[in-house]
Amino acid sequence: LYSDFLSSLKSKRRSQLKNIKQKYHFDISVKDDINLEKFYFLYLTKIRDLASIPFKKLFFKDILKMPNSRLVIVTDLAGLVVASSIVIEINNTAHIIWAVSANFNNSNLFMYREVIRHYWDHKNITEFNFGRATINSSQYDFKKKFGARELKIYYSNSDNSNSQKYFYYFLKFSKFFYRALPLIIIERLGGVLMRFFIR
């Protein structure tokens, strides 16, 4: 049961998870275009804040066609989407990927708690993949507090890896300009640039 997971955590994190105020609504069942739009808007906003390159909406739409995928939507009492993610179930492991949040009042913490609770109690899944994180980053610290353990990730460089590296440097240095762009421009740029990065 989910209570077994809670008992395995350190007391501070266990107390945080138990004491999250119930001001949010958790939905993990509906994979329609309306919820995809809600996820993608929040995703684009966070990608722009990070000065990174987004995937196209069609990419996520295709992923959600998989029968073992779920779209998680967390809204506040006013109906505003404050957190969202895509969860894929593979070989008795729930992979929580492309998780984004507006960082409002522990909405991210609430989302992870409810995803774990749902899969643990209703699907009997006790293994969770929280995705990648840079060591000692805030994401890394967040995931470690759930009892996560590290697994190494290996990357393969493509022929245009140097060009990609220089472009990312350019994005970081021009991030104030990039963050001022409308989301529709960010989306269209992503569609063009992903052809350059993924071959």
Secondary structure as UniProt FT lines:
FT   HELIX           2..7
FT   HELIX           11..18
FT   STRAND          24..27
FT   HELIX           33..49
FT   TURN            50..51
FT   HELIX           57..63
FT   TURN            64..65
FT   TURN            67..68
FT   STRAND          69..76
FT   TURN            77..78
FT   STRAND          81..90
FT   TURN            91..92
FT   STRAND          93..101
FT   TURN            105..106
FT   HELIX           107..122
FT   STRAND          127..129
FT   TURN            135..136
FT   HELIX           138..144
FT   TURN            145..147
FT   TURN            159..160
FT   HELIX           161..173
FT   HELIX           175..179
FT   HELIX           183..197
//
